Structures are given as structure tokens and as C-alpha cells.
Amino acid sequence: MPPAASRYRAYDEVTIRSAGVPIVLSRYRSGEGDPVVIFLPGTMVHPLFYDDFLSRLAQKGFNVVAVHFLSHGKSPRIKKRFRFNDLLQNVRDAIDYCALRYGGDLFLLGSSQGGILATAAADDGRLRGVLAHDTILPELRASASLLNLPRWLLPFSDVLLKLVSLAARLAPTLPVPLSRYLEIDRVTQNAEVAAAFMEDPLCRREYPLAFLDSLFRADMRVATDSSLAVPYVLIAGRGDPLFPLAYLQEVYAKIVAPAGKELMVIESDCHILFVEAVDAVLEPVAAKLRDLAHPAPQCRRAE
């Protein structure tokens, strides 16, 4: 774990163009006409890191199309300078691809950084639903607590982020290792998962400073300005050490979803749910996707 290639019997890959460069999509095929789940991986990793979860989701009757973001995973490392909106364009182009290739019921499912991107793309009316494992609202003061900052610096986070923006303009491609902005022990305490990440040649080890600056300043107004076009599910781990449940409850309270919203709490104390807690998260996610694909008919009120 993770494999260089999927063990799933009906797996293949396709390359599309997005944000001016080629990107790879991993396809876990189920059956013609089955709902399609577009999966967005987390920070610095790629779809094959989640191969067990994605394979088992496909076995439950979903065609899964998972995105290798530009300069991530199996996508060519062409762009050295990229920003949050480049990855968001990857999401939108993956939706375009799936709408043309499959049609039918399309869903977004993102984890961690992928959850942030799924939320930002939830204004696409072609989707039947969006499931985001974690997301952020940068304007919330508590968002700074997600970063690898000493507690005593948190009150000065606004100033620090302004300094990061200045530095990003001066040195946009400066590499920033994962451990400089996230606490590794809050990402995972599983030694096997940590070793798999460090040994995986497809995983990134750092991000350009310009990307991190754009992530910290991501425009997430879609979550609060009534632009969410589809049912929205925020997935939280009850004991997640990186995205505390109390923070996600604060985010959830501010989300405006005219088509409906739900907070799904998974009984787990790890952050990387779709790797470390597959048994706990698989069936609730699959059940919710089924519900959204085939909603129960509403009872008509007697005249």
C-alpha cells in the first residue's frame, strides 16, 4: 500500500487536458448506467493511495473516476507554478468529461483538500450531490488552527498569512514541505500509512508557496451565498485530530444549501478516513450516494 497500479479487475486510466496541461483520470468501472462518483484526493497524494476504498466503492455499483491533479500522481509534472484555481479547473474538466462520457447521475466525493475542492465546485447543476470529507471557510478565525503554527502565534494568523502572500509574490515556486504547514502527527499516527506516503514515488513532497497562499485564500463563498446547486453532505470524523469536529460544526452552521445539507459523522479518531477507516466510512458513503441517486418519493399531502 499504496500500489503502483490498481488491483481492481476493471481499472484503467485516461488522459484529458485541463488548465493547459494533460492530467490523468483513474477509472474504476462498474456497469453501464451506474452512478458516477468523481473522487478528489487529499494533499499531495493521488487516487491509487485510496485504491482499497475506491475498488470497494466500485464493487458496490458505482463507476468511479478519480482525479490525478495537475503535477500530482500520474499526471506529468509540467507545471511548477500552480494555484488552487488550477486544481479547481481540473475538477470542472473532470465533470465535463464524465458528463460527456457517462451522463446520468454524477457525484463529487472529495477528502481533506479534495473536500475543499469538492465544496468549491458544488455550484455545478449537473451534479446530483456533493460529499465533502472536510472543508474550510478561510474567513473563520479557527481555520488558522488547522495549520502547523505554535498556539501562541494563532492570534497573529492574519498578519502571518499576509506575510505568506507577500513571500508568494516574490518567490512563487519556493517549495514548502508538508511538515512546514501541517502537523504530520495530526495527519496520521499510523506508521504504515506514513511510510507508504514517504515511499510512494507518485506522492508529492512539497507544494509551491504560491499554491499554499492561494489555498489559504481560496474563494469559498459558494458555500455561504446560496450558490450550492445540489444536496451537500459534509463528512467528519468524530475524533479527527486535524479537522476537529467542533470546527466542522462551525463550518456546517454557515453553509447555505438550498437543495439540502447534512453533517455525516463517522465514528473514527483518524484523519485519512478513506485509507485508515475504510470499513467505517464505506457503507455510510455508499448508502448516501444511493439515496441521492434514487431519492424516496415524497408523500403528497391530502387535499
C-alpha positions as CSV (number, residue, x, y, z in Angstrom):
1,M,0.0,0.0,0.0
2,P,-0.4,2.1,-2.0
3,P,0.0,0.2,-5.2
4,A,1.7,1.5,-8.4
5,A,-1.4,0.1,-10.2
6,S,-4.8,-0.8,-9.0
7,R,-5.6,-4.4,-8.2
8,Y,-9.2,-3.8,-9.2
9,R,-10.2,-6.1,-12.2
10,A,-11.9,-3.3,-14.2
11,Y,-9.4,-0.5,-13.8
12,D,-7.9,1.7,-16.4
13,E,-6.7,5.3,-16.9
14,V,-7.4,8.0,-19.4
15,T,-5.6,11.3,-20.0
16,I,-7.5,14.6,-20.6
17,R,-6.3,18.2,-20.9
18,S,-7.0,20.6,-18.1
19,A,-5.6,24.0,-17.2
20,G,-3.4,23.8,-20.3
21,V,-1.7,20.5,-19.4
22,P,-2.5,16.8,-19.5
23,I,-3.9,15.2,-16.4
24,V,-4.7,11.5,-15.7
25,L,-8.0,10.1,-14.5
26,S,-8.2,6.7,-12.8
27,R,-11.4,4.8,-13.8
28,Y,-12.8,2.0,-11.6
29,R,-15.6,0.7,-13.8
30,S,-18.8,-0.8,-12.5
31,G,-21.6,-1.1,-15.1
32,E,-23.0,1.0,-17.9
33,G,-25.6,3.3,-16.5
34,D,-24.4,3.0,-12.9
35,P,-24.0,6.4,-11.0
36,V,-20.6,8.0,-11.4
37,V,-18.5,9.2,-8.5
38,I,-15.8,11.7,-9.2
39,F,-13.2,11.3,-6.4
40,L,-10.8,14.1,-5.4
41,P,-7.8,13.0,-3.3
42,G,-6.2,14.9,-0.5
43,T,-3.0,16.9,0.0
44,M,0.0,15.7,-2.2
45,V,-1.4,12.2,-2.8
46,H,-3.3,10.6,-5.7
47,P,-6.2,8.2,-6.3
48,L,-4.2,5.0,-6.0
49,F,-3.4,5.9,-2.4
50,Y,-7.1,5.2,-1.8
51,D,-7.2,2.1,-4.0
52,D,-8.9,-0.2,-1.4
53,F,-11.7,2.3,-0.8
54,L,-12.2,3.2,-4.5
55,S,-12.2,-0.5,-5.5
56,R,-14.8,-1.4,-2.9
57,L,-16.9,1.5,-3.8
58,A,-17.0,0.4,-7.5
59,Q,-17.9,-3.1,-6.3
60,K,-21.0,-1.6,-4.7
61,G,-22.3,-0.4,-8.1
62,F,-20.6,3.0,-8.8
63,N,-18.4,4.0,-11.7
64,V,-15.5,5.8,-10.0
65,V,-13.5,8.4,-11.9
66,A,-10.6,9.7,-9.7
67,V,-8.5,12.8,-10.5
68,H,-4.7,12.9,-10.5
69,F,-4.5,16.7,-10.2
70,L,-2.0,18.5,-12.4
71,S,1.6,17.8,-11.4
72,H,0.3,15.2,-9.0
73,G,0.3,11.4,-9.1
74,K,0.5,10.0,-12.6
75,S,-0.1,13.4,-14.2
76,P,3.0,14.8,-15.8
77,R,5.0,17.2,-13.5
78,I,4.7,20.0,-16.1
79,K,3.6,23.0,-14.1
80,K,5.9,24.1,-11.4
81,R,3.7,27.1,-10.5
82,F,0.1,26.3,-9.9
83,R,-2.7,27.6,-7.7
84,F,-5.9,26.5,-6.1
85,N,-7.9,27.6,-9.1
86,D,-5.8,25.3,-11.4
87,L,-6.9,22.3,-9.3
88,L,-10.4,23.5,-9.3
89,Q,-10.3,23.7,-13.1
90,N,-9.2,20.0,-13.0
91,V,-12.3,19.2,-11.1
92,R,-14.6,21.1,-13.5
93,D,-12.9,19.4,-16.5
94,A,-13.3,16.0,-14.9
95,I,-17.0,16.8,-14.5
96,D,-17.2,17.8,-18.2
97,Y,-15.5,14.5,-19.2
98,C,-17.9,12.4,-17.1
99,A,-21.0,14.3,-18.3
100,L,-20.0,13.6,-21.9
101,R,-18.7,10.0,-21.3
102,Y,-21.3,8.7,-18.9
103,G,-24.1,11.2,-18.4
104,G,-26.7,10.1,-15.8
105,D,-26.1,10.6,-12.1
106,L,-22.8,12.4,-11.3
107,F,-21.5,12.9,-7.8
108,L,-18.4,14.6,-6.3
109,L,-16.7,13.0,-3.4
110,G,-13.6,14.7,-2.0
111,S,-11.3,14.0,1.0
112,S,-9.5,16.7,3.0
113,Q,-8.0,19.0,0.4
114,G,-10.2,17.2,-2.1
115,G,-13.2,18.1,0.2
116,I,-12.3,21.7,-0.1
117,L,-12.2,21.5,-3.9
118,A,-15.5,19.5,-3.9
119,T,-17.2,22.3,-1.9
120,A,-15.8,25.0,-4.3
121,A,-17.2,23.1,-7.3
122,A,-20.6,22.4,-5.8
123,D,-22.3,25.1,-7.8
124,D,-22.4,22.8,-10.9
125,G,-26.0,21.9,-11.5
126,R,-25.1,18.8,-13.5
127,L,-24.2,17.1,-10.2
128,R,-26.7,15.1,-8.2
129,G,-24.8,15.7,-4.9
130,V,-21.5,16.6,-3.3
131,L,-19.9,14.7,-0.4
132,A,-17.0,16.6,1.1
133,H,-14.9,14.9,3.8
134,D,-13.7,18.1,5.5
135,T,-13.7,21.6,4.1
136,I,-12.7,25.1,5.2
137,L,-14.1,28.6,5.3
138,P,-11.0,30.8,5.3
139,E,-12.8,33.7,7.0
140,L,-13.3,31.7,10.2
141,R,-10.6,32.6,12.7
142,A,-10.5,28.9,13.8
143,S,-9.2,28.0,10.3
144,A,-5.7,29.0,11.3
145,S,-5.7,26.3,13.9
146,L,-5.5,23.7,11.1
147,L,-2.0,24.9,10.2
148,N,1.3,23.9,11.8
149,L,1.6,27.0,13.9
150,P,2.6,27.3,17.6
151,R,-0.5,28.1,19.7
152,W,0.8,31.4,20.8
153,L,1.0,32.6,17.1
154,L,-2.6,31.8,16.3
155,P,-3.9,35.3,17.4
156,F,-1.5,36.8,14.8
157,S,-2.5,34.4,12.0
158,D,-4.0,37.2,9.8
159,V,-0.6,39.0,9.8
160,L,1.3,35.8,9.1
161,L,-0.9,34.9,6.1
162,K,-0.4,38.4,4.7
163,L,3.4,37.8,5.0
164,V,2.9,34.5,3.2
165,S,1.1,36.3,0.4
166,L,3.9,38.8,0.1
167,A,6.5,36.0,0.0
168,A,4.5,34.1,-2.6
169,R,4.6,37.1,-4.9
170,L,8.4,37.3,-4.5
171,A,9.1,33.6,-4.7
172,P,6.0,31.7,-6.0
173,T,7.8,28.4,-6.8
174,L,9.6,28.2,-3.4
175,P,9.0,24.6,-2.3
176,V,7.3,24.1,1.1
177,P,7.4,20.6,2.6
178,L,4.2,19.1,4.0
179,S,5.5,19.3,7.6
180,R,6.0,23.0,7.4
181,Y,2.3,23.8,7.2
182,L,0.6,20.6,8.5
183,E,1.5,18.7,11.7
184,I,2.3,15.1,10.5
185,D,1.0,13.6,13.7
186,R,-2.4,15.2,13.1
187,V,-2.5,13.9,9.5
188,T,-1.7,10.3,10.6
189,Q,-0.4,8.4,13.5
190,N,-0.4,5.2,11.6
191,A,3.3,4.3,10.9
192,E,2.4,2.1,8.0
193,V,0.4,4.8,6.3
194,A,3.1,7.4,6.9
195,A,5.7,5.1,5.5
196,A,3.6,4.3,2.4
197,F,3.3,8.1,1.8
198,M,7.1,8.6,2.2
199,E,8.0,5.7,0.0
200,D,5.4,6.4,-2.8
201,P,7.2,7.9,-5.8
202,L,3.8,9.3,-7.1
203,C,3.2,11.4,-4.0
204,R,4.5,15.0,-3.8
205,R,6.7,16.0,-1.0
206,E,6.2,19.8,-1.2
207,Y,4.0,22.4,-2.7
208,P,5.0,25.7,-4.3
209,L,4.4,28.6,-2.0
210,A,2.0,30.3,-4.4
211,F,-0.3,27.3,-4.2
212,L,-0.4,27.3,-0.4
213,D,-1.1,31.1,-0.4
214,S,-4.0,30.5,-2.8
215,L,-5.3,27.6,-0.7
216,F,-5.3,29.8,2.4
217,R,-7.2,32.5,0.5
218,A,-9.5,30.2,-1.5
219,D,-12.8,31.8,-2.5
220,M,-15.3,29.6,-0.8
221,R,-18.3,31.9,-1.0
222,V,-20.1,29.2,-2.9
223,A,-20.7,27.5,0.4
224,T,-22.4,30.5,2.0
225,D,-24.0,32.6,-0.7
226,S,-26.8,30.2,-1.8
227,S,-24.8,29.0,-4.8
228,L,-24.7,25.4,-3.8
229,A,-26.7,23.9,-6.6
230,V,-27.1,20.3,-5.2
231,P,-27.6,18.4,-2.0
232,Y,-24.4,18.8,0.1
233,V,-23.0,16.3,2.7
234,L,-20.2,17.3,5.0
235,I,-18.3,14.2,6.3
236,A,-16.5,14.5,9.6
237,G,-14.5,12.0,11.7
238,R,-15.6,12.3,15.3
239,G,-12.1,12.3,16.7
240,D,-10.3,13.7,13.6
241,P,-7.1,15.3,15.0
242,L,-6.5,17.6,12.0
243,F,-10.1,18.8,11.3
244,P,-11.8,18.9,14.8
245,L,-15.5,18.1,14.8
246,A,-16.1,21.4,16.6
247,Y,-14.5,23.3,13.7
248,L,-16.5,21.4,11.1
249,Q,-19.7,22.0,13.1
250,E,-18.9,25.8,12.9
251,V,-18.4,25.5,9.2
252,Y,-21.5,23.5,8.7
253,A,-23.6,26.0,10.5
254,K,-22.6,28.7,8.0
255,I,-23.2,26.6,4.9
256,V,-26.3,27.6,2.9
257,A,-27.5,24.7,0.7
258,P,-31.0,25.4,-0.8
259,A,-31.2,21.8,-2.0
260,G,-30.4,20.4,1.5
261,K,-27.4,19.7,3.6
262,E,-26.3,17.1,6.1
263,L,-23.4,16.5,8.6
264,M,-22.4,12.9,8.5
265,V,-20.2,12.0,11.5
266,I,-18.1,8.9,11.2
267,E,-17.0,7.1,14.4
268,S,-13.3,7.3,13.9
269,D,-10.3,9.1,15.5
270,C,-8.1,9.3,12.4
271,H,-8.0,11.9,9.7
272,I,-7.4,9.9,6.5
273,L,-10.8,8.2,6.7
274,F,-10.7,6.7,3.2
275,V,-7.4,5.0,3.9
276,E,-7.4,4.2,7.6
277,A,-11.1,3.8,8.3
278,V,-12.4,2.2,5.1
279,D,-14.7,-0.2,7.0
280,A,-16.3,2.6,9.0
281,V,-16.8,5.0,6.1
282,L,-17.6,2.8,3.0
283,E,-21.2,1.8,3.7
284,P,-22.4,5.2,5.0
285,V,-21.0,6.9,1.9
286,A,-22.4,4.3,-0.5
287,A,-25.8,4.4,1.2
288,K,-25.9,8.2,0.9
289,L,-24.9,8.0,-2.7
290,R,-27.7,5.5,-3.3
291,D,-30.2,7.8,-1.6
292,L,-29.2,10.8,-3.6
293,A,-29.3,8.8,-6.9
294,H,-32.7,7.3,-6.1
295,P,-34.5,9.6,-3.7
296,A,-37.5,8.3,-2.0
297,P,-40.7,9.7,-3.4
298,Q,-42.3,12.4,-1.3
299,C,-45.8,11.8,0.0
300,R,-48.4,14.1,-1.3
301,R,-50.4,16.0,1.3
302,A,-54.0,15.1,1.3
303,E,-56.2,17.9,-0.1
